């Protein structure tokens, strides 16, 4: 919590003055007390509230005054709120190992289904871009709010040789730089800067292997960190890959690589480099997720949707302190009057 007017907290000094004044007046009353023959007779004639009933209203009243005094300083809380100018670059691995059938129907099919669900469920005002990567990385769809275009494009992803995770990150950075003037292109060298907050744009990398070509992922992560872009990484697939089975529509030698080799082998690394993916995420302020099946992948993307697209903003909480203080003061007055009301038998 922070305060807009911290000097206003000097008003808190008035709160302890009240108990002090009460003690002083009580002391004067004791000096002026009248000597009587029997205190028991006085107590019997004027029954008073029990000790705890006397203290509860006072405690509530003082707590209410403290809250009202804090209100004068205009307290603020830092909360995470959604931004309207958010974009998400979803980079999906389309290397040959995505034909592994350890995840039904295969890794690529499961990844496409999860990506479609992610696109449908993400807020309509959030721009989403698609990057497909194998031996190279290509921008399939620049950041857009056109969900139909995104759903159509992700369904056309095809496998090819190689896994260029670093290239996928750099391609995502350049896609963001095209419309966000505060983000520099990857050709511009910047020093990593830990000050300030994150950009509203986020990169999500989904892969089932390790980097086999192109720039090192950690170097690419440094480029993202220097631009205050978070990279979230997802390692997808089990530790026991199944047979490589992709239908003809999932295999091509098109835009994103050279395609599987004629002998039917895919020449891919089937072991997820979790250490590298974790370091990439930590370097940029993101997180690493592990998903061994379609359900876990959906859970990871659902968790991401709650995290990304948010930024920290100071929100004034004065009204809540005012409301709380007022309730406490009113409760103190009500209890004091209620407990001091005459009993039915007294006049």
VOBA-1610 file (N, C-alpha, C; in pm, whole numbers, padded with zeros to 5 digits, always signed):
BEGIN
Unk+00084-00119+00000Unk+00000+00000+00000Unk+00088+00124+00000Unk+00047+00227-00073Unk+00117+00354-00075Unk+00019+00466-00043Unk+00072+00585-00017Unk-00012+00698+00024Unk+00016+00817-00067Unk-00091+00884-00110Unk-00076+01004-00192Unk-00030+01122-00107Unk-00083+01133+00012Unk-00047+01241+00105Unk+00001+01182+00237Unk+00123+01132+00241Unk+00171+01067+00365Unk+00174+01158+00486Unk+00193+01291+00463Unk+00197+01383+00578Unk+00063+01390+00649Unk-00042+01350+00580Unk-00174+01353+00643Unk-00185+01253+00756Unk-00089+01160+00762Unk-00092+01061+00871Unk-00068+01127+01008Unk-00027+01253+01006Unk-00013+01324+01134Unk-00147+01331+01207Unk-00255+01313+01129Unk-00388+01312+01193Unk-00403+01196+01289Unk-00321+01093+01272Unk-00327+00979+01363Unk-00291+01016+01506Unk-00218+01128+01521Unk-00177+01171+01656Unk-00299+01200+01742Unk-00408+01241+01677Unk-00528+01277+01755Unk-00593+01155+01820Unk-00571+01038+01765Unk-00638+00918+01817Unk-00590+00882+01957Unk-00458+00872+01983Unk-00418+00841+02122Unk-00446+00954+02219Unk-00474+01075+02169Unk-00506+01185+02260Unk-00639+01162+02330Unk-00729+01091+02264Unk-00860+01068+02323Unk-00853+00980+02449Unk-00783+00865+02444Unk-00769+00787+02569Unk-00694+00865+02676Unk-00597+00947+02634Unk-00522+01026+02732Unk-00614+01127+02800Unk-00701+01191+02719Unk-00794+01288+02777Unk-00893+01219+02871Unk-00937+01099+02829Unk-01029+01025+02914Unk-00965+00990+03048Unk-00838+00949+03043Unk-00766+00916+03167Unk-00752+01038+03256Unk-00724+01154+03194Unk-00703+01276+03273Unk-00833+01319+03342Unk-00946+01316+03267Unk-01073+01353+03327Unk-01114+01253+03435Unk-01086+01127+03412Unk-01119+01026+03511Unk-01040+01049+03639Unk-00915+01091+03620Unk-00831+01118+03738Unk-00884+01236+03817Unk-00932+01343+03750Unk-00988+01458+03818Unk-01116+01422+03891Unk-01196+01335+03829Unk-01319+01294+03894Unk-01290+01215+04021Unk-01183+01135+04017Unk-01148+01059+04138Unk-01106+01151+04251Unk-01037+01262+04221Unk-00997+01356+04325Unk-01117+01426+04388Unk-01220+01446+04305Unk-01339+01516+04355Unk-01446+01419+04405Unk-01408+01297+04426Unk-01506+01196+04466Unk-01558+01224+04607Unk-01684+01191+04630Unk-01748+01209+04761Unk-01730+01081+04842Unk-01696+01097+04969Unk-01679+00983+05057Unk-01816+00937+05105Unk-01845+00811+05085Unk-01973+00755+05127Unk-01946+00640+05223Unk-02052+00604+05296Unk-02034+00500+05398Unk-02026+00361+05339Unk-02091+00339+05225Unk-02092+00204+05168Unk-02089+00211+05016Unk-01979+00163+04958Unk-01968+00159+04812Unk-02063+00055+04755Unk-02088-00050+04831Unk-02178-00156+04784Unk-02317-00101+04756Unk-02361-00006+04842Unk-02493+00054+04821Unk-02499+00133+04692Unk-02389+00202+04660Unk-02383+00281+04536Unk-02389+00188+04417Unk-02311+00080+04421Unk-02308-00014+04309Unk-02445-00079+04289Unk-02511-00108+04398Unk-02643-00171+04387Unk-02745-00075+04329Unk-02729+00053+04363Unk-02825+00152+04316Unk-02803+00190+04170Unk-02678+00193+04128Unk-02646+00233+03991Unk-02567+00121+03925Unk-02634+00019+03875Unk-02561-00090+03808Unk-02505-00041+03675Unk-02384-00074+03647Unk-02320-00032+03521Unk-02292-00150+03433Unk-02250-00123+03312Unk-02218-00230+03217Unk-02095-00307+03261Unk-02085-00429+03218Unk-01967-00511+03252Unk-01843-00451+03188Unk-01726-00498+03233Unk-01600-00440+03186Unk-01584-00452+03035Unk-01617-00569+02980Unk-01596-00586+02836Unk-01693-00503+02754Unk-01814-00479+02810Unk-01909-00394+02740Unk-01864-00249+02739Unk-01791-00208+02839Unk-01740-00072+02841Unk-01627-00055+02741Unk-01548-00161+02722Unk-01428-00148+02639Unk-01454-00168+02489Unk-01551-00253+02456Unk-01576-00282+02314Unk-01612-00155+02235Unk-01708-00073+02279Unk-01738+00048+02202Unk-01619+00142+02188Unk-01540+00153+02296Unk-01422+00239+02291Unk-01323+00188+02188Unk-01298+00054+02189Unk-01203-00004+02094Unk-01251+00016+01950Unk-01381-00007+01927Unk-01436+00011+01793Unk-01427+00157+01750Unk-01455+00248+01841Unk-01450+00390+01808Unk-01308+00433+01772Unk-01211+00389+01851Unk-01071+00425+01821Unk-01024+00364+01689Unk-01063+00238+01664Unk-01026+00175+01536Unk-01089+00250+01420Unk-01214+00294+01436Unk-01279+00371+01331Unk-01209+00503+01306Unk-01167+00569+01413Unk-01093+00695+01397Unk-00960+00673+01326Unk-00893+00561+01358Unk-00767+00531+01289Unk-00790+00514+01139Unk-00895+00440+01103Unk-00925+00419+00961Unk-00958+00551+00893Unk-01035+00637+00960Unk-01069+00766+00901Unk-00947+00856+00888Unk-00855+00845+00982Unk-00732+00924+00974Unk-00647+00880+00855Unk-00642+00747+00831Unk-00569+00696+00715Unk-00636+00743+00585Unk-00767+00757+00588Unk-00840+00803+00469Unk-00790+00938+00421Unk-00755+01026+00515Unk-00707+01160+00479Unk-00581+01152+00394Unk-00499+01048+00417Unk-00374+01033+00343Unk-00394+00974+00204Unk-00518+00940+00169Unk-00552+00885+00037Unk-00468+00761+00004Unk-00493+00650+00072Unk-00415+00527+00048Unk-00442+00470-00091Unk-00339+00404-00146Unk-00349+00340-00278Unk-00298+00198-00268Unk-00357+00109-00345Unk-00313-00030-00352Unk-00273-00060-00495Unk-00168-00143-00511Unk-00124-00184-00644Unk-00193-00314-00679Unk-00273-00312-00785Unk-00349-00429-00826Unk-00323-00459-00973Unk-00347-00584-01011Unk-00332-00625-01149Unk-00465-00605-01222Unk-00461-00529-01330Unk-00583-00501-01407Unk-00557-00530-01554Unk-00661-00566-01628Unk-00643-00594-01771Unk-00616-00467-01850Unk-00539-00482-01958Unk-00511-00370-02046Unk-00581-00391-02180Unk-00627-00282-02236Unk-00699-00291-02363Unk-00604-00310-02480Unk-00477-00271-02463Unk-00382-00276-02575Unk-00291-00398-02568Unk-00339-00506-02510Unk-00258-00626-02493Unk-00253-00709-02622Unk-00137-00770-02645Unk-00127-00867-02755Unk-00049-00988-02706Unk-00080-01104-02763Unk-00015-01229-02727Unk+00038-01293-02854Unk+00167-01321-02857Unk+00227-01393-02970Unk+00239-01539-02930Unk+00164-01625-02994Unk+00163-01768-02964Unk+00252-01839-03065Unk+00369-01883-03019Unk+00466-01951-03106Unk+00456-02101-03083Unk+00419-02175-03187Unk+00394-02319-03175Unk+00498-02398-03255Unk+00555-02496-03188Unk+00653-02587-03249Unk+00583-02677-03351Unk+00633-02676-03476Unk+00578-02765-03579Unk+00688-02856-03633Unk+00784-02889-03547Unk+00891-02980-03588Unk+00834-03121-03605Unk+00911-03207-03671Unk+00864-03343-03700Unk+00828-03423-03578Unk+00890-03394-03464Unk+00861-03470-03342Unk+00720-03445-03292Unk+00654-03342-03343Unk+00516-03316-03304Unk+00421-03420-03362Unk+00474-03513-03444Unk+00393-03624-03494Unk+00387-03738-03393Unk+00458-03727-03282Unk+00457-03833-03182Unk+00316-03856-03130Unk+00279-03983-03117Unk+00143-04019-03076Unk+00131-04051-02928Unk+00228-04008-02848Unk+00214-04028-02703Unk+00100-03941-02648Unk+00062-03839-02724Unk-00055-03757-02692Unk-00152-03774-02808Unk-00276-03808-02778Unk-00375-03837-02882Unk-00430-03708-02944Unk-00451-03703-03076Unk-00415-03805-03178Unk-00266-03805-03207Unk-00204-03687-03195Unk-00059-03670-03190Unk-00033-03534-03129Unk+00092-03503-03102Unk+00122-03378-03032Unk+00074-03256-03109Unk+00094-03256-03239Unk+00053-03140-03318Unk-00099-03122-03314Unk-00172-03232-03331Unk-00318-03224-03328Unk-00369-03173-03194Unk-00310-03221-03085Unk-00351-03177-02951Unk-00316-03030-02930Unk-00198-02989-02979Unk-00155-02850-02964Unk-00247-02757-03042Unk-00287-02797-03163Unk-00377-02716-03244Unk-00513-02702-03176Unk-00565-02811-03122Unk-00694-02806-03052Unk-00688-02712-02931Unk-00580-02720-02856Unk-00565-02634-02738Unk-00548-02488-02778Unk-00473-02465-02886Unk-00454-02329-02934Unk-00587-02269-02979Unk-00668-02348-03046Unk-00800-02300-03088Unk-00887-02264-02968Unk-00884-02348-02866Unk-00961-02320-02745Unk-00910-02193-02678Unk-00778-02176-02676Unk-00718-02056-02618Unk-00763-01931-02693Unk-00763-01940-02825Unk-00804-01826-02908Unk-00949-01790-02883Unk-01035-01891-02876Unk-01178-01865-02856Unk-01207-01803-02720Unk-01134-01846-02619Unk-01164-01804-02482Unk-01096-01674-02441Unk-00994-01632-02515Unk-00925-01508-02481Unk-01014-01388-02512Unk-01006-01287-02426Unk-01088-01167-02443Unk-01080-01114-02585Unk-01196-01078-02640Unk-01204-01034-02779Unk-01121-00910-02808Unk-01096-00829-02707Unk-01017-00709-02728Unk-00867-00734-02732Unk-00825-00854-02699Unk-00682-00888-02697Unk-00638-00934-02835Unk-00532-00875-02887Unk-00478-00919-03015Unk-00395-01045-02994Unk-00408-01139-03087Unk-00329-01262-03084Unk-00256-01276-03217Unk-00129-01313-03210Unk-00052-01341-03329Unk-00002-01484-03325Unk+00023-01543-03441Unk+00069-01682-03449Unk+00204-01690-03517Unk+00296-01763-03454Unk+00427-01793-03511Unk+00441-01945-03515Unk+00478-01999-03631Unk+00505-02142-03644Unk+00655-02159-03663Unk+00714-02254-03592Unk+00860-02270-03607Unk+00899-02417-03610Unk+00994-02444-03695Unk+01061-02574-03702Unk+01208-02542-03723Unk+01261-02567-03844Unk+01401-02529-03869Unk+01418-02380-03880Unk+01312-02309-03916Unk+01307-02164-03916Unk+01178-02123-03849Unk+01159-01994-03832Unk+01037-01943-03770Unk+00972-01844-03865Unk+00842-01852-03875Unk+00768-01761-03963Unk+00644-01708-03895Unk+00611-01584-03926Unk+00491-01522-03871Unk+00371-01566-03956Unk+00287-01650-03899Unk+00170-01699-03971Unk+00058-01596-03973Unk+00034-01531-03860Unk-00068-01427-03851Unk-00016-01316-03761Unk-00007-01192-03810Unk+00033-01083-03721Unk-00073-01059-03616Unk-00040-00993-03506Unk-00138-00971-03399Unk-00268-00911-03451Unk-00378-00977-03420Unk-00509-00934-03470Unk-00618-00977-03374Unk-00733-00914-03384Unk-00849-00953-03306Unk-00946-01038-03390Unk-00907-01067-03515Unk-00990-01148-03604Unk-00975-01295-03566Unk-01067-01347-03486Unk-01058-01483-03437Unk-01073-01585-03550Unk-01155-01556-03649Unk-01173-01650-03760Unk-01043-01670-03837Unk-00971-01562-03860Unk-00842-01572-03929Unk-00743-01656-03851Unk-00742-01638-03721Unk-00651-01713-03635Unk-00687-01862-03633Unk-00814-01891-03619Unk-00858-02031-03613Unk-00830-02102-03746Unk-00847-02031-03855Unk-00819-02090-03986Unk-00670-02116-04004Unk-00587-02021-03961Unk-00443-02033-03982Unk-00382-02144-03897Unk-00423-02156-03770Unk-00363-02257-03684Unk-00397-02397-03729Unk-00510-02413-03798Unk-00547-02544-03848Unk-00466-02588-03969Unk-00388-02497-04025Unk-00307-02527-04144Unk-00160-02550-04112Unk-00125-02556-03985Unk+00015-02579-03948Unk+00061-02716-03997Unk+00183-02722-04050Unk+00241-02845-04103Unk+00379-02866-04041Unk+00417-02993-04026Unk+00546-03025-03964Unk+00660-03012-04064Unk+00780-02990-04010Unk+00901-02980-04090Unk+01021-03009-03998Unk+01138-03018-04055Unk+01257-03052-03978Unk+01310-02936-03895Unk+01372-02970-03782Unk+01442-02870-03701Unk+01355-02808-03594Unk+01422-02747-03495Unk+01351-02677-03387Unk+01428-02550-03355Unk+01377-02437-03397Unk+01445-02308-03379Unk+01369-02224-03277Unk+01388-02256-03151Unk+01316-02187-03044Unk+01361-02042-03034Unk+01490-02018-03041Unk+01540-01881-03035Unk+01486-01796-03149Unk+01483-01853-03270Unk+01429-01780-03385Unk+01281-01746-03365Unk+01208-01837-03301Unk+01066-01811-03275Unk+01048-01691-03183Unk+01133-01679-03082Unk+01125-01566-02990Unk+01157-01436-03062Unk+01263-01437-03145Unk+01301-01316-03218Unk+01192-01275-03318Unk+01134-01373-03385Unk+01026-01342-03479Unk+00907-01281-03407Unk+00877-01331-03288Unk+00767-01276-03208Unk+00797-01132-03166Unk+00921-01106-03127Unk+00960-00970-03088Unk+00938-00874-03205Unk+00983-00913-03323Unk+00969-00826-03441Unk+00822-00803-03475Unk+00738-00905-03455Unk+00595-00890-03482Unk+00533-00788-03387Unk+00577-00789-03262Unk+00527-00692-03164Unk+00577-00552-03198Unk+00704-00543-03240Unk+00764-00413-03270Unk+00696-00344-03389Unk+00628-00420-03472Unk+00563-00363-03590Unk+00452-00265-03552Unk+00388-00287-03439Unk+00278-00196-03403Unk+00298-00130-03267Unk+00393-00178-03187Unk+00421-00116-03058Unk+00547-00031-03071Unk+00535+00101-03077Unk+00651+00187-03101Unk+00753+00186-02988Unk+00715+00139-02869Unk+00809+00137-02758Unk+00898+00012-02758Unk+00870-00082-02849Unk+00950-00205-02859Unk+01037-00196-02985Unk+01167-00211-02966Unk+01260-00201-03079Unk+01271-00334-03152Unk+01302-00327-03281Unk+01325-00447-03360Unk+01448-00522-03307Unk+01459-00650-03339Unk+01569-00730-03287Unk+01704-00689-03344Unk+01706-00616-03454Unk+01833-00571-03509Unk+01896-00460-03428Unk+01820-00402-03336Unk+01870-00293-03251Unk+01919-00352-03119Unk+02045-00332-03089Unk+02101-00386-02965Unk+02065-00297-02847Unk+02012-00358-02745Unk+01973-00285-02625Unk+02033-00353-02504Unk+02065-00275-02403Unk+02115-00332-02277Unk+01996-00375-02193Unk+02009-00488-02127Unk+01902-00536-02040Unk+01877-00433-01930Unk+01752-00399-01909Unk+01714-00297-01812Unk+01608-00355-01718Unk+01642-00366-01591Unk+01551-00426-01494Unk+01454-00325-01435Unk+01471-00196-01469Unk+01383-00094-01414Unk+01255-00085-01496Unk+01151-00034-01434Unk+01025-00018-01505Unk+00945-00147-01510Unk+00824-00138-01562Unk+00738-00254-01570Unk+00750-00325-01703Unk+00664-00423-01723Unk+00663-00500-01847Unk+00575-00433-01951Unk+00608-00458-02075Unk+00520-00418-02183Unk+00391-00500-02175Unk+00281-00448-02230Unk+00156-00525-02225Unk+00157-00648-02315Unk+00254-00656-02406Unk+00261-00768-02499Unk+00338-00885-02438Unk+00296-01006-02476Unk+00353-01127-02418Unk+00379-01230-02526Unk+00485-01310-02505Unk+00519-01418-02598Unk+00500-01551-02527Unk+00434-01645-02593Unk+00414-01780-02539Unk+00477-01878-02638Unk+00571-01958-02590Unk+00639-02056-02675Unk+00600-02197-02631Unk+00543-02273-02723Unk+00504-02412-02697Unk+00593-02503-02780Unk+00669-02592-02714Unk+00760-02681-02785Unk+00766-02817-02717Unk+00805-02919-02795Unk+00818-03054-02739Unk+00962-03104-02742Unk+01055-03014-02771Unk+01194-03058-02783Unk+01293-02955-02732Unk+01409-02952-02793Unk+01514-02858-02757Unk+01561-02788-02884Unk+01626-02677-02866Unk+01672-02598-02980Unk+01780-02675-03058Unk+01761-02687-03190Unk+01857-02761-03273Unk+01923-02676-03379Unk+01874-02554-03397Unk+01929-02468-03502Unk+01899-02322-03471Unk+01974-02234-03536Unk+01949-02092-03519Unk+02008-02035-03391Unk+01960-01920-03353Unk+02012-01848-03237Unk+01978-01923-03108Unk+02066-01912-03011Unk+02043-01974-02880Unk+01922-01910-02812Unk+01832-01991-02755Unk+01712-01936-02689Unk+01744-01836-02579Unk+01853-01856-02505Unk+01886-01763-02398Unk+01930-01627-02451Unk+01995-01627-02567Unk+02031-01499-02630Unk+01904-01427-02674Unk+01811-01501-02732Unk+01684-01442-02773Unk+01606-01392-02651Unk+01614-01467-02541Unk+01546-01425-02418Unk+01604-01294-02366Unk+01736-01277-02380Unk+01798-01152-02340Unk+01745-01035-02422Unk+01721-01060-02551Unk+01664-00956-02638Unk+01523-00919-02590Unk+01445-01019-02553Unk+01309-00993-02504Unk+01312-00919-02371Unk+01403-00959-02282Unk+01412-00895-02151Unk+01451-00749-02164Unk+01542-00719-02257Unk+01585-00581-02278Unk+01470-00494-02326Unk+01370-00556-02385Unk+01253-00483-02435Unk+01134-00495-02342Unk+01157-00551-02224Unk+01054-00567-02121Unk+00937-00652-02170Unk+00970-00755-02248Unk+00869-00849-02297Unk+00883-00979-02220Unk+00775-01027-02164Unk+00778-01154-02094Unk+00761-01269-02193Unk+00833-01378-02165Unk+00820-01500-02246Unk+00779-01613-02153Unk+00663-01672-02180Unk+00616-01789-02108Unk+00643-01911-02196Unk+00696-02016-02137Unk+00732-02134-02214Unk+00653-02255-02166Unk+00621-02344-02260Unk+00546-02465-02228Unk+00619-02584-02291Unk+00659-02681-02208Unk+00717-02805-02256Unk+00607-02908-02271Unk+00586-02958-02393Unk+00470-03043-02421Unk+00512-03184-02462Unk+00445-03285-02408Unk+00472-03424-02442Unk+00522-03503-02323Unk+00514-03636-02334Unk+00560-03724-02225Unk+00708-03753-02241Unk+00764-03824-02144Unk+00905-03865-02151Unk+00921-03994-02231Unk+00810-04049-02279Unk+00814-04172-02359Unk+00739-04149-02490Unk+00803-04086-02590Unk+00737-04057-02717Unk+00683-04183-02783Unk+00569-04169-02849Unk+00509-04280-02921Unk+00554-04283-03066Unk+00498-04373-03144Unk+00531-04379-03287Unk+00499-04246-03356Unk+00578-04212-03459Unk+00558-04088-03533Unk+00451-04110-03640Unk+00334-04053-03618Unk+00225-04069-03713Unk+00159-03933-03735Unk+00178-03878-03852Unk+00109-03756-03892Unk+00031-03786-04019Unk-00090-03734-04028Unk-00166-03757-04150Unk-00108-03670-04261Unk-00139-03698-04387Unk-00080-03623-04498Unk-00100-03473-04488Unk-00210-03428-04425Unk-00234-03285-04412Unk-00145-03217-04312Unk-00072-03296-04231Unk+00017-03237-04131Unk+00163-03240-04174Unk+00191-03289-04293Unk+00329-03299-04340Unk+00344-03220-04469Unk+00443-03133-04471Unk+00467-03053-04589Unk+00610-03004-04591Unk+00658-02966-04707Unk+00790-02905-04720Unk+00772-02757-04754Unk+00669-02697-04695Unk+00632-02561-04730Unk+00710-02453-04659Unk+00636-02360-04601Unk+00694-02233-04560Unk+00790-02241-04445Unk+00776-02337-04354Unk+00850-02329-04230Unk+00958-02434-04215Unk+01001-02496-04322Unk+01111-02591-04307Unk+01122-02683-04426Unk+01209-02780-04418Unk+01237-02868-04531Unk+01153-02993-04530Unk+01074-03017-04425Unk+00988-03135-04420Unk+01063-03257-04372Unk+00992-03365-04340Unk+01054-03487-04292Unk+01139-03551-04400Unk+01240-03626-04357Unk+01328-03684-04457Unk+01260-03801-04528Unk+01301-03832-04651Unk+01233-03934-04730Unk+01227-04069-04663Unk+01320-04101-04577Unk+01321-04232-04515Unk+01218-04249-04406Unk+01145-04145-04375Unk+01041-04156-04273Unk+01089-04116-04135Unk+01220-04095-04115Unk+01267-04048-03985Unk+01258-03897-03978Unk+01247-03843-03860Unk+01225-03699-03847Unk+01349-03625-03797Unk+01450-03698-03757Unk+01574-03633-03719Unk+01557-03527-03611Unk+01463-03547-03517Unk+01430-03446-03417Unk+01479-03489-03279Unk+01503-03389-03195Unk+01532-03415-03055Unk+01400-03433-02981Unk+01379-03550-02923Unk+01253-03579-02855Unk+01257-03549-02706Unk+01367-03498-02657Unk+01381-03468-02515Unk+01363-03318-02493Unk+01267-03282-02407Unk+01241-03141-02380Unk+01355-03083-02297Unk+01406-02970-02341Unk+01513-02903-02269Unk+01449-02811-02162Unk+01406-02874-02054Unk+01335-02798-01950Unk+01424-02694-01884Unk+01551-02722-01872Unk+01643-02627-01810Unk+01648-02498-01893Unk+01661-02512-02023Unk+01667-02395-02111Unk+01535-02319-02112Unk+01424-02393-02119Unk+01293-02327-02122Unk+01266-02252-01992Unk+01308-02310-01881Unk+01291-02244-01752Unk+01375-02117-01745Unk+01499-02123-01793Unk+01587-02007-01790Unk+01534-01896-01881Unk+01479-01934-01996Unk+01420-01835-02085Unk+01307-01760-02015Unk+01220-01836-01950Unk+01107-01774-01880Unk+01154-01686-01766Unk+01246-01735-01685Unk+01293-01658-01570Unk+01369-01533-01612Unk+01443-01540-01722Unk+01518-01425-01770Unk+01425-01310-01807Unk+01307-01343-01857Unk+01215-01240-01905Unk+01103-01205-01807Unk+01099-01274-01694Unk+00991-01248-01598Unk+00867-01331-01622Unk+00879-01434-01709Unk+00766-01523-01736Unk+00771-01646-01650Unk+00704-01752-01694Unk+00702-01879-01620Unk+00709-01996-01716Unk+00760-02107-01665Unk+00766-02230-01744Unk+00656-02325-01697Unk+00586-02386-01793Unk+00482-02484-01763Unk+00518-02617-01828Unk+00483-02725-01760Unk+00506-02860-01813Unk+00370-02923-01838Unk+00349-02976-01959Unk+00222-03039-01994Unk+00250-03171-02064Unk+00203-03282-02006Unk+00228-03414-02063Unk+00111-03466-02145Unk-00002-03400-02136Unk-00116-03444-02217Unk-00202-03323-02252Unk-00308-03348-02326Unk-00393-03239-02373Unk-00459-03165-02257Unk-00500-03239-02155Unk-00564-03176-02040Unk-00470-03080-01969Unk-00346-03123-01947Unk-00248-03036-01881Unk-00213-02916-01968Unk-00211-02936-02099Unk-00183-02824-02189Unk-00295-02721-02182Unk-00419-02767-02179Unk-00532-02675-02164Unk-00525-02600-02032Unk-00487-02671-01925Unk-00474-02606-01794Unk-00365-02499-01797Unk-00253-02530-01864Unk-00143-02434-01872Unk-00186-02308-01946Unk-00254-02326-02058Unk-00299-02211-02136Unk-00407-02133-02061Unk-00491-02203-01986Unk-00591-02134-01904Unk-00523-02049-01797Unk-00419-02106-01733Unk-00344-02030-01634Unk-00276-01909-01694Unk-00225-01926-01816Unk-00161-01814-01884Unk-00260-01702-01911Unk-00381-01739-01949Unk-00480-01638-01981Unk-00511-01551-01859Unk-00495-01607-01740Unk-00518-01528-01619Unk-00400-01436-01588Unk-00280-01474-01632Unk-00160-01398-01598Unk-00126-01292-01700Unk-00134-01327-01827Unk-00090-01235-01930Unk-00201-01136-01962Unk-00163-01026-02017Unk-00261-00923-02046Unk-00296-00838-01926Unk-00221-00855-01816Unk-00245-00775-01697Unk-00127-00683-01672Unk-00152-00571-01611Unk-00043-00485-01569Unk-00076-00429-01431Unk+00027-00393-01358Unk+00007-00342-01223Unk-00026-00193-01227Unk-00130-00158-01153Unk-00176-00020-01153Unk-00215+00020-01011Unk-00181+00145-00975Unk-00218+00195-00844Unk-00362+00241-00846Unk-00440+00188-00753Unk-00582+00222-00743Unk-00609+00278-00604Unk-00674+00394-00600Unk-00701+00457-00471Unk-00806+00377-00394Unk-00776+00350-00268Unk-00867+00272-00183Unk-00928+00356-00073Unk-00928+00488-00092Unk-00981+00579+00010Unk-01123+00546+00050Unk-01206+00515-00051Unk-01348+00492-00023Unk-01367+00372+00070Unk-01280+00270+00058Unk-01295+00152+00143Unk-01253+00182+00286Unk-01146+00263+00302Unk-01106+00303+00436Unk-01213+00391+00500Unk-01273+00480+00419Unk-01378+00566+00470Unk-01500+00484+00512Unk-01536+00388+00429Unk-01650+00303+00460Unk-01624+00221+00586Unk-01504+00161+00594Unk-01471+00080+00711Unk-01468+00161+00839Unk-01407+00280+00832Unk-01400+00366+00950Unk-01538+00411+00995Unk-01624+00446+00898Unk-01759+00492+00932Unk-01840+00380+00997Unk-01827+00258+00944Unk-01899+00144+01001Unk-01855+00120+01146Unk-01723+00128+01171Unk-01673+00104+01307Unk-01723+00211+01404Unk-01721+00337+01361Unk-01767+00445+01449Unk-01916+00431+01479Unk-01995+00404+01376Unk-02140+00388+01396Unk-02168+00268+01487Unk-02093+00158+01465Unk-02112+00040+01550Unk-02078+00071+01695Unk-01973+00149+01717Unk-01934+00185+01854Unk-02044+00267+01922Unk-02098+00365+01849Unk-02204+00449+01907Unk-02329+00367+01935Unk-02366+00281+01840Unk-02487+00199+01857Unk-02473+00107+01978Unk-02360+00038+01990Unk-02342-00055+02103Unk-02340+00019+02236Unk-02277+00136+02236Unk-02271+00213+02360Unk-02410+00254+02406Unk-02492+00302+02312Unk-02628+00343+02346Unk-02715+00223+02382Unk-02696+00114+02310Unk-02779-00005+02334Unk-02752-00065+02471Unk-02625-00075+02507Unk-02591-00136+02635Unk-02616-00044+02753Unk-02631+00086+02727Unk-02658+00180+02836Unk-02806+00217+02847Unk-02891+00156+02763Unk-03033+00187+02769Unk-03092+00141+02903Unk-03191+00209+02952Unk-03252+00169+03081Unk-03319+00032+03068Unk-03308-00046+03170Unk-03375-00177+03170Unk-03525-00155+03185Unk-03609-00252+03144Unk-03755-00236+03152Unk-03805-00205+03291Unk-03735-00253+03394Unk-03784-00232+03531Unk-03741-00100+03592Unk-03657-00022+03516Unk-03605+00102+03574Unk-03670+00222+03504Unk-03680+00331+03575Unk-03734+00454+03518Unk-03632+00567+03536
//
